[in-house]
């Protein structure tokens, strides 16, 4: 969907000059997933398949409800079921809709070496332009949430687009539209933060003392947020507690790149000037010696 | 008029080995640099685009390492650092000012050449190991993501070390006149050997 939103690109992979971002009035959007309202019906998975024309391979039953077991190149959202005991003897069944978090500071985009293969729109959506993908897998290393998947068929990376094609024309994402309990909300980021905090407050009144909004600041906040019943322990549901772009990735894609390029060019330039100043090392010609 | 006497410095097999490695270095280097910095992504077009550069890069890298191995087995003994090298190192500043005659006498390789050799050897080993780790689509899935993050960082740093060492290597060959023909023709002049590698010259002309 590059052309449709080509004027609202606020960040573009492997690009060092400003991107076309004249449309500054675009509202920031967000999806809010309220796990306390989720019944695990997987309608969101079906809607995602349907809208995006994806058909994953039929997998194996591994004895739990998770199907497929994990995100794949053709399954951009997956319901994950967790049987946990937050306190001794208090069994809880937590269900989390997994998928791209649409980070404000996306690690995938930072790591990607192919210009324009990953973009972030002014509304906050992080999108893969997979026709520019070279299949290197750097986005996988950049992501703090283990989201991008590379297809074995075409060696391109895929993930949730937050239905950028629908949002671009004023529609909500397919999973939001289909959710029968209203567990998935969509709106401006501000509205979703306010609503998520209100929901967390209601859960606290109902006894979930540590309920809260998952909008991790280590990646600048996310455009997909959760209302968690145990927001103090997101690891119960395989969510990182305080995610951020790995320092390895920051080093590799941050200061190391310009320094190394400058160093390599500098070495060649230094050699050139050394030669011009000192001149070559030459053996004395034997003919001259004889003369 | 006297014809310049020549000394054999490299066998034909060594020279061909060297140039095959050099070719693979250029290919692997240019395709790798394409992914290193956005300003260099255009280099991927030399290989048919980003995806092709990504596909070809590891094969060219493996060929480079294999051909280095060929040279390594023949040359590593001549590159062991010894006490004379440590003495030579102290005078390296004078050499850079062009005073080659004032340097302590060296054998087949001087300290700078030896350091280039070992820097290349170490960086190539690291490039090979880490490169295999995130070689898509075959080997990358075998390693956890945090390990791969370290691997790409080590791969990049090693590549920069290798490129820096190669820049020094090429510059030294251009700077010291009469050197390039050691690899293009296999021979060097006696005068070149006397000036730059007097102990090697002695060894080569012993018993004449």
Interface residues (C-beta under 8 A of the other chain):
Chain A: X14 X15 X16 X113 X114 X115 X132 X133 X134 X135 X136 X137 X138 X140 X141 X146 X150 X152 X155 X246 X248 X249 X251 X252 X256 X257 X258 X260 X261 X263 X264 X267 X268 X271 X274 X275 X278 X279 X280 X281 X282 X283 X284 X285 X286 X287 X290
Chain B: X1 X2 X4 X34 X35 X36 X37 X38 X39 X40 X41 X44 X49 X50 X51 X53 X54 X55 X96 X97 X98 X100 X134 X136 X137 X140 X145 X146 X148 X149 X150 X152 X153 X156 X157 X160 X163 X164 X167 X168 X171 X174 X175 X176 X177 X178 X189 X191 X192 X194 X195 X196
